[in-house]
Amino acid sequence: MTEVSEETILEFMGQVREHIAKALAFVRPLIRGDQPAEFLILAEHLRKAKCIAEGLSGDDE
């Protein structure tokens, strides 16, 4: 297995977090009102992924 520096991991997690935030920004308007349950499920998975990414990157936003 290849060694990866902590800096590389943190950079990667920052990129992941950025993309998750963009996805959440796109999905939030879609889930207002009477929307299919799939949007709510997607939003919840994205929220959980964002929390994980923030935890791994050490940010407490």
PQR file of N, CA, C, O and H, with PARSE charges and radii, in Angstrom:
ATOM      1  N   MET A   1       0.840  -1.175   0.000 -0.4000 1.5000
ATOM      2  CA  MET A   1       0.000   0.000   0.000 -0.0000 2.0000
ATOM      3  C   MET A   1       0.893   1.249   0.000  0.5500 1.7000
ATOM      4  O   MET A   1       1.905   1.297   0.699 -0.5500 1.4000
ATOM      5  N   THR A   2       0.511   2.239  -0.779 -0.4000 1.5000
ATOM      6  CA  THR A   2       1.292   3.458  -0.911 -0.0000 2.0000
ATOM      7  C   THR A   2       1.026   4.411   0.249  0.5500 1.7000
ATOM      8  O   THR A   2      -0.119   4.613   0.654 -0.5500 1.4000
ATOM      9  H   THR A   2      -0.311   2.200  -1.347  0.4000 1.0000
ATOM     10  N   GLU A   3       2.090   4.986   0.771 -0.4000 1.5000
ATOM     11  CA  GLU A   3       1.964   5.989   1.835 -0.0000 2.0000
ATOM     12  C   GLU A   3       1.473   7.310   1.227  0.5500 1.7000
ATOM     13  O   GLU A   3       1.936   7.726   0.165 -0.5500 1.4000
ATOM     14  H   GLU A   3       3.020   4.822   0.442  0.4000 1.0000
ATOM     15  N   VAL A   4       0.543   7.950   1.908 -0.4000 1.5000
ATOM     16  CA  VAL A   4       0.023   9.238   1.472 -0.0000 2.0000
ATOM     17  C   VAL A   4       0.210  10.221   2.618  0.5500 1.7000
ATOM     18  O   VAL A   4      -0.095   9.913   3.770 -0.5500 1.4000
ATOM     19  H   VAL A   4       0.167   7.612   2.771  0.4000 1.0000
ATOM     20  N   SER A   5       0.710  11.396   2.292 -0.4000 1.5000
ATOM     21  CA  SER A   5       0.965  12.385   3.344 -0.0000 2.0000
ATOM     22  C   SER A   5      -0.346  12.937   3.899  0.5500 1.7000
ATOM     23  O   SER A   5      -1.377  12.938   3.226 -0.5500 1.4000
ATOM     24  H   SER A   5       0.957  11.645   1.356  0.4000 1.0000
ATOM     25  N   GLU A   6      -0.278  13.396   5.124 -0.4000 1.5000
ATOM     26  CA  GLU A   6      -1.449  14.001   5.760 -0.0000 2.0000
ATOM     27  C   GLU A   6      -1.902  15.221   4.963  0.5500 1.7000
ATOM     28  O   GLU A   6      -3.101  15.463   4.825 -0.5500 1.4000
ATOM     29  H   GLU A   6       0.560  13.395   5.670  0.4000 1.0000
ATOM     30  N   GLU A   7      -0.958  15.979   4.445 -0.4000 1.5000
ATOM     31  CA  GLU A   7      -1.284  17.164   3.645 -0.0000 2.0000
ATOM     32  C   GLU A   7      -2.103  16.785   2.416  0.5500 1.7000
ATOM     33  O   GLU A   7      -3.069  17.470   2.080 -0.5500 1.4000
ATOM     34  H   GLU A   7       0.016  15.782   4.557  0.4000 1.0000
ATOM     35  N   THR A   8      -1.729  15.706   1.748 -0.4000 1.5000
ATOM     36  CA  THR A   8      -2.457  15.244   0.569 -0.0000 2.0000
ATOM     37  C   THR A   8      -3.868  14.820   0.938  0.5500 1.7000
ATOM     38  O   THR A   8      -4.823  15.122   0.222 -0.5500 1.4000
ATOM     39  H   THR A   8      -0.945  15.149   2.021  0.4000 1.0000
ATOM     40  N   ILE A   9      -3.996  14.122   2.049 -0.4000 1.5000
ATOM     41  CA  ILE A   9      -5.318  13.676   2.501 -0.0000 2.0000
ATOM     42  C   ILE A   9      -6.196  14.879   2.827  0.5500 1.7000
ATOM     43  O   ILE A   9      -7.366  14.914   2.445 -0.5500 1.4000
ATOM     44  H   ILE A   9      -3.221  13.876   2.630  0.4000 1.0000
ATOM     45  N   LEU A  10      -5.645  15.859   3.525 -0.4000 1.5000
ATOM     46  CA  LEU A  10      -6.418  17.046   3.882 -0.0000 2.0000
ATOM     47  C   LEU A  10      -6.833  17.836   2.641  0.5500 1.7000
ATOM     48  O   LEU A  10      -7.942  18.366   2.581 -0.5500 1.4000
ATOM     49  H   LEU A  10      -4.695  15.831   3.835  0.4000 1.0000
ATOM     50  N   GLU A  11      -5.951  17.911   1.663 -0.4000 1.5000
ATOM     51  CA  GLU A  11      -6.285  18.594   0.410 -0.0000 2.0000
ATOM     52  C   GLU A  11      -7.420  17.866  -0.295  0.5500 1.7000
ATOM     53  O   GLU A  11      -8.364  18.492  -0.776 -0.5500 1.4000
ATOM     54  H   GLU A  11      -5.050  17.479   1.712  0.4000 1.0000
ATOM     55  N   PHE A  12      -7.325  16.545  -0.353 -0.4000 1.5000
ATOM     56  CA  PHE A  12      -8.372  15.736  -0.964 -0.0000 2.0000
ATOM     57  C   PHE A  12      -9.701  15.936  -0.244  0.5500 1.7000
ATOM     58  O   PHE A  12     -10.735  16.116  -0.887 -0.5500 1.4000
ATOM     59  H   PHE A  12      -6.558  16.037   0.039  0.4000 1.0000
ATOM     60  N   MET A  13      -9.679  15.904   1.084 -0.4000 1.5000
ATOM     61  CA  MET A  13     -10.914  16.060   1.856 -0.0000 2.0000
ATOM     62  C   MET A  13     -11.504  17.455   1.644  0.5500 1.7000
ATOM     63  O   MET A  13     -12.724  17.614   1.625 -0.5500 1.4000
ATOM     64  H   MET A  13      -8.839  15.758   1.607  0.4000 1.0000
ATOM     65  N   GLY A  14     -10.664  18.445   1.488 -0.4000 1.5000
ATOM     66  CA  GLY A  14     -11.161  19.790   1.195 -0.0000 2.0000
ATOM     67  C   GLY A  14     -11.884  19.838  -0.139  0.5500 1.7000
ATOM     68  O   GLY A  14     -12.916  20.497  -0.271 -0.5500 1.4000
ATOM     69  H   GLY A  14      -9.673  18.316   1.504  0.4000 1.0000
ATOM     70  N   GLN A  15     -11.342  19.140  -1.128 -0.4000 1.5000
ATOM     71  CA  GLN A  15     -11.976  19.079  -2.439 -0.0000 2.0000
ATOM     72  C   GLN A  15     -13.304  18.332  -2.355  0.5500 1.7000
ATOM     73  O   GLN A  15     -14.296  18.747  -2.954 -0.5500 1.4000
ATOM     74  H   GLN A  15     -10.504  18.604  -1.021  0.4000 1.0000
ATOM     75  N   VAL A  16     -13.319  17.230  -1.611 -0.4000 1.5000
ATOM     76  CA  VAL A  16     -14.550  16.452  -1.435 -0.0000 2.0000
ATOM     77  C   VAL A  16     -15.605  17.339  -0.780  0.5500 1.7000
ATOM     78  O   VAL A  16     -16.751  17.393  -1.227 -0.5500 1.4000
ATOM     79  H   VAL A  16     -12.513  16.892  -1.124  0.4000 1.0000
ATOM     80  N   ARG A  17     -15.203  18.031   0.283 -0.4000 1.5000
ATOM     81  CA  ARG A  17     -16.135  18.894   1.009 -0.0000 2.0000
ATOM     82  C   ARG A  17     -16.697  19.992   0.103  0.5500 1.7000
ATOM     83  O   ARG A  17     -17.881  20.321   0.177 -0.5500 1.4000
ATOM     84  H   ARG A  17     -14.273  17.987   0.646  0.4000 1.0000
ATOM     85  N   GLU A  18     -15.848  20.550  -0.742 -0.4000 1.5000
ATOM     86  CA  GLU A  18     -16.285  21.601  -1.660 -0.0000 2.0000
ATOM     87  C   GLU A  18     -17.350  21.069  -2.623  0.5500 1.7000
ATOM     88  O   GLU A  18     -18.360  21.732  -2.860 -0.5500 1.4000
ATOM     89  H   GLU A  18     -14.886  20.283  -0.803  0.4000 1.0000
ATOM     90  N   HIS A  19     -17.129  19.887  -3.171 -0.4000 1.5000
ATOM     91  CA  HIS A  19     -18.093  19.312  -4.106 -0.0000 2.0000
ATOM     92  C   HIS A  19     -19.395  18.935  -3.406  0.5500 1.7000
ATOM     93  O   HIS A  19     -20.473  19.085  -3.981 -0.5500 1.4000
ATOM     94  H   HIS A  19     -16.309  19.348  -2.978  0.4000 1.0000
ATOM     95  N   ILE A  20     -19.305  18.454  -2.187 -0.4000 1.5000
ATOM     96  CA  ILE A  20     -20.510  18.120  -1.426 -0.0000 2.0000
ATOM     97  C   ILE A  20     -21.308  19.391  -1.149  0.5500 1.7000
ATOM     98  O   ILE A  20     -22.533  19.396  -1.275 -0.5500 1.4000
ATOM     99  H   ILE A  20     -18.429  18.332  -1.719  0.4000 1.0000
ATOM    100  N   ALA A  21     -20.625  20.458  -0.777 -0.4000 1.5000
ATOM    101  CA  ALA A  21     -21.301  21.728  -0.512 -0.0000 2.0000
ATOM    102  C   ALA A  21     -22.013  22.235  -1.769  0.5500 1.7000
ATOM    103  O   ALA A  21     -23.132  22.740  -1.687 -0.5500 1.4000
ATOM    104  H   ALA A  21     -19.630  20.454  -0.675  0.4000 1.0000
ATOM    105  N   LYS A  22     -21.368  22.101  -2.926 -0.4000 1.5000
ATOM    106  CA  LYS A  22     -21.992  22.517  -4.182 -0.0000 2.0000
ATOM    107  C   LYS A  22     -23.222  21.661  -4.480  0.5500 1.7000
ATOM    108  O   LYS A  22     -24.248  22.175  -4.927 -0.5500 1.4000
ATOM    109  H   LYS A  22     -20.459  21.690  -2.992  0.4000 1.0000
ATOM    110  N   ALA A  23     -23.118  20.371  -4.233 -0.4000 1.5000
ATOM    111  CA  ALA A  23     -24.264  19.480  -4.459 -0.0000 2.0000
ATOM    112  C   ALA A  23     -25.409  19.833  -3.523  0.5500 1.7000
ATOM    113  O   ALA A  23     -26.566  19.862  -3.945 -0.5500 1.4000
ATOM    114  H   ALA A  23     -22.285  19.954  -3.870  0.4000 1.0000
ATOM    115  N   LEU A  24     -25.103  20.101  -2.259 -0.4000 1.5000
ATOM    116  CA  LEU A  24     -26.147  20.489  -1.305 -0.0000 2.0000
ATOM    117  C   LEU A  24     -26.818  21.795  -1.729  0.5500 1.7000
ATOM    118  O   LEU A  24     -28.037  21.930  -1.628 -0.5500 1.4000
ATOM    119  H   LEU A  24     -24.164  20.077  -1.916  0.4000 1.0000
ATOM    120  N   ALA A  25     -26.029  22.745  -2.197 -0.4000 1.5000
ATOM    121  CA  ALA A  25     -26.588  24.020  -2.642 -0.0000 2.0000
ATOM    122  C   ALA A  25     -27.543  23.810  -3.813  0.5500 1.7000
ATOM    123  O   ALA A  25     -28.540  24.521  -3.936 -0.5500 1.4000
ATOM    124  H   ALA A  25     -25.038  22.636  -2.279  0.4000 1.0000
ATOM    125  N   PHE A  26     -27.248  22.851  -4.658 -0.4000 1.5000
ATOM    126  CA  PHE A  26     -28.112  22.533  -5.795 -0.0000 2.0000
ATOM    127  C   PHE A  26     -29.372  21.811  -5.347  0.5500 1.7000
ATOM    128  O   PHE A  26     -30.459  22.085  -5.857 -0.5500 1.4000
ATOM    129  H   PHE A  26     -26.439  22.273  -4.558  0.4000 1.0000
ATOM    130  N   VAL A  27     -29.238  20.895  -4.400 -0.4000 1.5000
ATOM    131  CA  VAL A  27     -30.356  20.043  -3.985 -0.0000 2.0000
ATOM    132  C   VAL A  27     -31.332  20.767  -3.058  0.5500 1.7000
ATOM    133  O   VAL A  27     -32.539  20.535  -3.140 -0.5500 1.4000
ATOM    134  H   VAL A  27     -28.356  20.673  -3.986  0.4000 1.0000
ATOM    135  N   ARG A  28     -30.837  21.632  -2.184 -0.4000 1.5000
ATOM    136  CA  ARG A  28     -31.708  22.284  -1.190 -0.0000 2.0000
ATOM    137  C   ARG A  28     -32.960  22.921  -1.804  0.5500 1.7000
ATOM    138  O   ARG A  28     -34.058  22.690  -1.298 -0.5500 1.4000
ATOM    139  H   ARG A  28     -29.857  21.820  -2.118  0.4000 1.0000
ATOM    140  N   PRO A  29     -32.835  23.715  -2.879 -0.5600 1.5000
ATOM    141  CA  PRO A  29     -34.053  24.311  -3.448  0.2800 2.0000
ATOM    142  C   PRO A  29     -35.031  23.257  -3.986  0.5500 1.7000
ATOM    143  O   PRO A  29     -36.241  23.485  -4.022 -0.5500 1.4000
ATOM    144  N   LEU A  30     -34.506  22.130  -4.395 -0.4000 1.5000
ATOM    145  CA  LEU A  30     -35.362  21.088  -4.947 -0.0000 2.0000
ATOM    146  C   LEU A  30     -36.203  20.386  -3.883  0.5500 1.7000
ATOM    147  O   LEU A  30     -37.250  19.819  -4.196 -0.5500 1.4000
ATOM    148  H   LEU A  30     -33.524  21.946  -4.366  0.4000 1.0000
ATOM    149  N   ILE A  31     -35.754  20.419  -2.629 -0.4000 1.5000
ATOM    150  CA  ILE A  31     -36.455  19.660  -1.597 -0.0000 2.0000
ATOM    151  C   ILE A  31     -37.442  20.509  -0.805  0.5500 1.7000
ATOM    152  O   ILE A  31     -38.076  20.010   0.124 -0.5500 1.4000
ATOM    153  H   ILE A  31     -34.903  20.879  -2.374  0.4000 1.0000
ATOM    154  N   ARG A  32     -37.580  21.757  -1.151 -0.4000 1.5000
ATOM    155  CA  ARG A  32     -38.561  22.602  -0.465 -0.0000 2.0000
ATOM    156  C   ARG A  32     -39.957  22.263  -1.003  0.5500 1.7000
ATOM    157  O   ARG A  32     -40.148  22.112  -2.209 -0.5500 1.4000
ATOM    158  H   ARG A  32     -37.065  22.163  -1.906  0.4000 1.0000
ATOM    159  N   GLY A  33     -40.909  22.149  -0.105 -0.4000 1.5000
ATOM    160  CA  GLY A  33     -42.269  21.848  -0.529 -0.0000 2.0000
ATOM    161  C   GLY A  33     -42.478  20.351  -0.713  0.5500 1.7000
ATOM    162  O   GLY A  33     -41.798  19.530  -0.098 -0.5500 1.4000
ATOM    163  H   GLY A  33     -40.753  22.272   0.875  0.4000 1.0000
ATOM    164  N   ASP A  34     -43.420  20.022  -1.559 -0.4000 1.5000
ATOM    165  CA  ASP A  34     -43.787  18.614  -1.791 -0.0000 2.0000
ATOM    166  C   ASP A  34     -42.921  18.021  -2.902  0.5500 1.7000
ATOM    167  O   ASP A  34     -43.288  18.041  -4.077 -0.5500 1.4000
ATOM    168  H   ASP A  34     -43.972  20.689  -2.059  0.4000 1.0000
ATOM    169  N   GLN A  35     -41.788  17.505  -2.508 -0.4000 1.5000
ATOM    170  CA  GLN A  35     -40.873  16.903  -3.470 -0.0000 2.0000
ATOM    171  C   GLN A  35     -40.782  15.405  -3.209  0.5500 1.7000
ATOM    172  O   GLN A  35     -41.093  14.939  -2.113 -0.5500 1.4000
ATOM    173  H   GLN A  35     -41.490  17.489  -1.554  0.4000 1.0000
ATOM    174  N   PRO A  36     -40.362  14.668  -4.202 -0.5600 1.5000
ATOM    175  CA  PRO A  36     -40.216  13.221  -4.021  0.2800 2.0000
ATOM    176  C   PRO A  36     -39.256  12.892  -2.879  0.5500 1.7000
ATOM    177  O   PRO A  36     -38.310  13.633  -2.609 -0.5500 1.4000
ATOM    178  N   ALA A  37     -39.514  11.792  -2.234 -0.4000 1.5000
ATOM    179  CA  ALA A  37     -38.685  11.344  -1.116 -0.0000 2.0000
ATOM    180  C   ALA A  37     -37.230  11.146  -1.542  0.5500 1.7000
ATOM    181  O   ALA A  37     -36.325  11.267  -0.717 -0.5500 1.4000
ATOM    182  H   ALA A  37     -40.282  11.191  -2.453  0.4000 1.0000
ATOM    183  N   GLU A  38     -37.001  10.847  -2.807 -0.4000 1.5000
ATOM    184  CA  GLU A  38     -35.639  10.630  -3.286 -0.0000 2.0000
ATOM    185  C   GLU A  38     -34.759  11.852  -3.057  0.5500 1.7000
ATOM    186  O   GLU A  38     -33.581  11.713  -2.727 -0.5500 1.4000
ATOM    187  H   GLU A  38     -37.737  10.749  -3.477  0.4000 1.0000
ATOM    188  N   PHE A  39     -35.320  13.057  -3.229 -0.4000 1.5000
ATOM    189  CA  PHE A  39     -34.553  14.277  -2.999 -0.0000 2.0000
ATOM    190  C   PHE A  39     -34.180  14.406  -1.531  0.5500 1.7000
ATOM    191  O   PHE A  39     -33.068  14.815  -1.196 -0.5500 1.4000
ATOM    192  H   PHE A  39     -36.277  13.171  -3.497  0.4000 1.0000
ATOM    193  N   LEU A  40     -35.124  14.051  -0.651 -0.4000 1.5000
ATOM    194  CA  LEU A  40     -34.846  14.115   0.785 -0.0000 2.0000
ATOM    195  C   LEU A  40     -33.760  13.121   1.162  0.5500 1.7000
ATOM    196  O   LEU A  40     -32.884  13.425   1.971 -0.5500 1.4000
ATOM    197  H   LEU A  40     -36.027  13.718  -0.923  0.4000 1.0000
ATOM    198  N   ILE A  41     -33.820  11.938   0.577 -0.4000 1.5000
ATOM    199  CA  ILE A  41     -32.804  10.912   0.852 -0.0000 2.0000
ATOM    200  C   ILE A  41     -31.447  11.375   0.344  0.5500 1.7000
ATOM    201  O   ILE A  41     -30.445  11.242   1.047 -0.5500 1.4000
ATOM    202  H   ILE A  41     -34.532  11.691  -0.080  0.4000 1.0000
ATOM    203  N   LEU A  42     -31.401  11.919  -0.873 -0.4000 1.5000
ATOM    204  CA  LEU A  42     -30.153  12.426  -1.443 -0.0000 2.0000
ATOM    205  C   LEU A  42     -29.571  13.528  -0.559  0.5500 1.7000
ATOM    206  O   LEU A  42     -28.376  13.531  -0.263 -0.5500 1.4000
ATOM    207  H   LEU A  42     -32.214  12.028  -1.445  0.4000 1.0000
ATOM    208  N   ALA A  43     -30.419  14.453  -0.147 -0.4000 1.5000
ATOM    209  CA  ALA A  43     -29.944  15.551   0.698 -0.0000 2.0000
ATOM    210  C   ALA A  43     -29.382  15.015   2.014  0.5500 1.7000
ATOM    211  O   ALA A  43     -28.369  15.518   2.498 -0.5500 1.4000
ATOM    212  H   ALA A  43     -31.389  14.451  -0.388  0.4000 1.0000
ATOM    213  N   GLU A  44     -30.018  14.013   2.591 -0.4000 1.5000
ATOM    214  CA  GLU A  44     -29.535  13.456   3.850 -0.0000 2.0000
ATOM    215  C   GLU A  44     -28.182  12.764   3.663  0.5500 1.7000
ATOM    216  O   GLU A  44     -27.292  12.907   4.501 -0.5500 1.4000
ATOM    217  H   GLU A  44     -30.842  13.604   2.197  0.4000 1.0000
ATOM    218  N   HIS A  45     -28.027  12.024   2.581 -0.4000 1.5000
ATOM    219  CA  HIS A  45     -26.733  11.379   2.307 -0.0000 2.0000
ATOM    220  C   HIS A  45     -25.642  12.425   2.091  0.5500 1.7000
ATOM    221  O   HIS A  45     -24.525  12.261   2.581 -0.5500 1.4000
ATOM    222  H   HIS A  45     -28.750  11.908   1.900  0.4000 1.0000
ATOM    223  N   LEU A  46     -25.950  13.485   1.373 -0.4000 1.5000
ATOM    224  CA  LEU A  46     -24.973  14.549   1.157 -0.0000 2.0000
ATOM    225  C   LEU A  46     -24.609  15.241   2.464  0.5500 1.7000
ATOM    226  O   LEU A  46     -23.444  15.566   2.694 -0.5500 1.4000
ATOM    227  H   LEU A  46     -26.857  13.618   0.975  0.4000 1.0000
ATOM    228  N   ARG A  47     -25.610  15.469   3.329 -0.4000 1.5000
ATOM    229  CA  ARG A  47     -25.347  16.099   4.623 -0.0000 2.0000
ATOM    230  C   ARG A  47     -24.420  15.222   5.463  0.5500 1.7000
ATOM    231  O   ARG A  47     -23.484  15.717   6.091 -0.5500 1.4000
ATOM    232  H   ARG A  47     -26.556  15.205   3.142  0.4000 1.0000
ATOM    233  N   LYS A  48     -24.688  13.914   5.467 -0.4000 1.5000
ATOM    234  CA  LYS A  48     -23.845  12.990   6.235 -0.0000 2.0000
ATOM    235  C   LYS A  48     -22.425  12.950   5.667  0.5500 1.7000
ATOM    236  O   LYS A  48     -21.451  12.943   6.418 -0.5500 1.4000
ATOM    237  H   LYS A  48     -25.448  13.512   4.957  0.4000 1.0000
ATOM    238  N   ALA A  49     -22.315  12.924   4.343 -0.4000 1.5000
ATOM    239  CA  ALA A  49     -20.997  12.908   3.711 -0.0000 2.0000
ATOM    240  C   ALA A  49     -20.226  14.176   4.040  0.5500 1.7000
ATOM    241  O   ALA A  49     -19.020  14.127   4.277 -0.5500 1.4000
ATOM    242  H   ALA A  49     -23.107  12.929   3.733  0.4000 1.0000
ATOM    243  N   LYS A  50     -20.920  15.314   4.055 -0.4000 1.5000
ATOM    244  CA  LYS A  50     -20.271  16.577   4.393 -0.0000 2.0000
ATOM    245  C   LYS A  50     -19.763  16.546   5.830  0.5500 1.7000
ATOM    246  O   LYS A  50     -18.655  17.005   6.110 -0.5500 1.4000
ATOM    247  H   LYS A  50     -21.900  15.353   3.863  0.4000 1.0000
ATOM    248  N   CYS A  51     -20.567  16.008   6.739 -0.4000 1.5000
ATOM    249  CA  CYS A  51     -20.146  15.900   8.142 -0.0000 2.0000
ATOM    250  C   CYS A  51     -18.909  15.018   8.278  0.5500 1.7000
ATOM    251  O   CYS A  51     -17.994  15.330   9.041 -0.5500 1.4000
ATOM    252  H   CYS A  51     -21.467  15.636   6.513  0.4000 1.0000
ATOM    253  N   ILE A  52     -18.891  13.922   7.538 -0.4000 1.5000
ATOM    254  CA  ILE A  52     -17.731  13.024   7.571 -0.0000 2.0000
ATOM    255  C   ILE A  52     -16.505  13.733   7.028  0.5500 1.7000
ATOM    256  O   ILE A  52     -15.429  13.670   7.623 -0.5500 1.4000
ATOM    257  H   ILE A  52     -19.635  13.669   6.919  0.4000 1.0000
ATOM    258  N   ALA A  53     -16.667  14.415   5.884 -0.4000 1.5000
ATOM    259  CA  ALA A  53     -15.534  15.120   5.276 -0.0000 2.0000
ATOM    260  C   ALA A  53     -15.011  16.202   6.212  0.5500 1.7000
ATOM    261  O   ALA A  53     -13.799  16.378   6.335 -0.5500 1.4000
ATOM    262  H   ALA A  53     -17.541  14.466   5.401  0.4000 1.0000
ATOM    263  N   GLU A  54     -15.904  16.924   6.868 -0.4000 1.5000
ATOM    264  CA  GLU A  54     -15.463  17.959   7.799 -0.0000 2.0000
ATOM    265  C   GLU A  54     -14.738  17.341   8.985  0.5500 1.7000
ATOM    266  O   GLU A  54     -13.745  17.890   9.462 -0.5500 1.4000
ATOM    267  H   GLU A  54     -16.889  16.782   6.767  0.4000 1.0000
ATOM    268  N   GLY A  55     -15.223  16.218   9.456 -0.4000 1.5000
ATOM    269  CA  GLY A  55     -14.568  15.539  10.573 -0.0000 2.0000
ATOM    270  C   GLY A  55     -13.184  15.043  10.205  0.5500 1.7000
ATOM    271  O   GLY A  55     -12.257  15.136  11.009 -0.5500 1.4000
ATOM    272  H   GLY A  55     -16.030  15.772   9.068  0.4000 1.0000
ATOM    273  N   LEU A  56     -13.037  14.520   9.005 -0.4000 1.5000
ATOM    274  CA  LEU A  56     -11.746  14.007   8.567 -0.0000 2.0000
ATOM    275  C   LEU A  56     -10.755  15.124   8.281  0.5500 1.7000
ATOM    276  O   LEU A  56      -9.547  14.941   8.431 -0.5500 1.4000
ATOM    277  H   LEU A  56     -13.790  14.444   8.352  0.4000 1.0000
ATOM    278  N   SER A  57     -11.266  16.287   7.867 -0.4000 1.5000
ATOM    279  CA  SER A  57     -10.343  17.382   7.556 -0.0000 2.0000
ATOM    280  C   SER A  57     -10.010  18.204   8.791  0.5500 1.7000
ATOM    281  O   SER A  57      -9.152  19.085   8.743 -0.5500 1.4000
ATOM    282  H   SER A  57     -12.247  16.436   7.745  0.4000 1.0000
ATOM    283  N   GLY A  58     -10.688  17.916   9.899 -0.4000 1.5000
ATOM    284  CA  GLY A  58     -10.385  18.608  11.141 -0.0000 2.0000
ATOM    285  C   GLY A  58     -11.091  19.934  11.306  0.5500 1.7000
ATOM    286  O   GLY A  58     -10.821  20.657  12.265 -0.5500 1.4000
ATOM    287  H   GLY A  58     -11.385  17.199   9.938  0.4000 1.0000
ATOM    288  N   ASP A  59     -11.995  20.277  10.389 -0.4000 1.5000
ATOM    289  CA  ASP A  59     -12.738  21.537  10.491 -0.0000 2.0000
ATOM    290  C   ASP A  59     -13.978  21.329  11.346  0.5500 1.7000
ATOM    291  O   ASP A  59     -14.572  20.251  11.351 -0.5500 1.4000
ATOM    292  H   ASP A  59     -12.214  19.690   9.610  0.4000 1.0000
ATOM    293  N   ASP A  60     -14.359  22.375  12.068 -0.4000 1.5000
ATOM    294  CA  ASP A  60     -15.534  22.307  12.928 -0.0000 2.0000
ATOM    295  C   ASP A  60     -16.568  23.352  12.539  0.5500 1.7000
ATOM    296  O   ASP A  60     -17.155  23.989  13.414 -0.5500 1.4000
ATOM    297  H   ASP A  60     -13.877  23.251  12.063  0.4000 1.0000
ATOM    298  N   GLU A  61     -16.799  23.541  11.256 -0.4000 1.5000
ATOM    299  CA  GLU A  61     -17.747  24.565  10.790 -0.0000 2.0000
ATOM    300  C   GLU A  61     -19.160  24.187  11.158  0.5500 1.7000
ATOM    301  O   GLU A  61     -20.097  24.925  10.850 -0.5500 1.4000
ATOM    302  H   GLU A  61     -16.322  23.024  10.546  0.4000 1.0000
TER
END
